[in-house]
Amino acid sequence: MRQSSSKTTGNAKVMNRLELTKRLVARLENDEAVIGGIGNTNFDLWEAGQRPQNFYMLGSMGLAFPIALGVALAQPKRRVVALEGDGSLLMQLGCLSTIAALAPKNLTMVLMDNGIYQITGGQATPAAAASDLVAIARGCGIAESAWASDEDDFERLVDAALSAARPQLIAARIDDQPGAGATDRDPVQIRERFMRGLGVRAAS
Ligand SMILES: Cc1ncc(C[n+]2csc(CCOP(=O)(O)OP(=O)(O)O)c2C)c(N)n1
């Protein structure tokens, strides 16, 4: 029997990662930590304005949400936001169950879904054809997971997430544009700046 695709992004508008990242950063008012995933989420976070509370993951896919989970647990009074690409999340889907089980009150996940591995040449991800990552997140136990229907809806979801009491996942369909900025390729400097930004390292 032929099965129809279970992908249900509905009428979600195709948006732009940099535009959404700028809108997100503009709504931060309380020294929130922001974790950018490898590659494009990182690059657009950098371009949206550098902050000492930003961490830019280099090298490995799928670690933005797990790193953000650690920060959220370590600093429960601080809001933590993580930005990740769809291909990277697919590499590390198990983190969604871990996050649902630990249920930090202060963690917001933003998924930038272009359906491709843009930075390595635009290969289609398997999820693009068949899987709905919001449905997967809900199935993992992150009940408050939603597709943003457009930019205004994205901002509304961000505002709600920043005062929510359960982990949130906001997914956005995005175009195939590469990231705009380019982070420093210096992991030690990135880590040290972030730790100072979070107040766990004295300024030197
Ligand atoms: C574990 C691992 N596998 C493969 C790579 C090579 N790689 C780096 S970025 C990337 C694609 C990332 O895709 P996605 O997260 O969807 O972001 P996009 O490039 O589409 O913005 C790949 C395959 C890597 N860095 N780490």
PDBQT file of the ligand as one rigid body, heavy atoms in Angstrom, charges set to zero:
ROOT
HETATM    1  C1  LIG A 301      29.174  14.660  12.697  1.00  0.00    +0.000 C 
HETATM    2  C2  LIG A 301      29.399  15.460  11.443  1.00  0.00    +0.000 A 
HETATM    3  N1  LIG A 301      29.078  14.920  10.238  1.00  0.00    +0.000 NA
HETATM    4  C3  LIG A 301      29.253  15.641   9.101  1.00  0.00    +0.000 A 
HETATM    5  C4  LIG A 301      29.770  16.896   9.152  1.00  0.00    +0.000 A 
HETATM    6  C5  LIG A 301      29.960  17.721   7.853  1.00  0.00    +0.000 C 
HETATM    7  N2  LIG A 301      28.932  18.764   7.844  1.00  0.00    +0.000 N 
HETATM    8  C6  LIG A 301      29.167  19.986   8.392  1.00  0.00    +0.000 A 
HETATM    9  S1  LIG A 301      27.840  20.999   8.299  1.00  0.00    +0.000 SA
HETATM   10  C7  LIG A 301      26.943  19.827   7.497  1.00  0.00    +0.000 A 
HETATM   11  C8  LIG A 301      25.526  20.111   7.063  1.00  0.00    +0.000 C 
HETATM   12  C9  LIG A 301      24.687  20.824   8.114  1.00  0.00    +0.000 C 
HETATM   13  O1  LIG A 301      23.331  20.778   7.716  1.00  0.00    +0.000 OA
HETATM   14  P1  LIG A 301      22.233  21.539   8.541  1.00  0.00    +0.000 P 
HETATM   15  O2  LIG A 301      22.409  21.323   9.976  1.00  0.00    +0.000 OA
HETATM   16  O3  LIG A 301      20.894  21.181   7.965  1.00  0.00    +0.000 OA
HETATM   17  O4  LIG A 301      22.530  23.074   8.279  1.00  0.00    +0.000 OA
HETATM   18  P2  LIG A 301      22.587  23.900   6.901  1.00  0.00    +0.000 P 
HETATM   19  O5  LIG A 301      23.965  23.712   6.341  1.00  0.00    +0.000 OA
HETATM   20  O6  LIG A 301      21.508  23.376   5.998  1.00  0.00    +0.000 OA
HETATM   21  O7  LIG A 301      22.346  25.309   7.334  1.00  0.00    +0.000 OA
HETATM   22  C10 LIG A 301      27.682  18.662   7.302  1.00  0.00    +0.000 A 
HETATM   23  C11 LIG A 301      27.175  17.442   6.610  1.00  0.00    +0.000 C 
HETATM   24  C12 LIG A 301      30.130  17.384  10.443  1.00  0.00    +0.000 A 
HETATM   25  N3  LIG A 301      30.673  18.593  10.591  1.00  0.00    +0.000 N 
HETATM   26  N4  LIG A 301      29.918  16.663  11.564  1.00  0.00    +0.000 NA
ENDROOT
TORSDOF 0
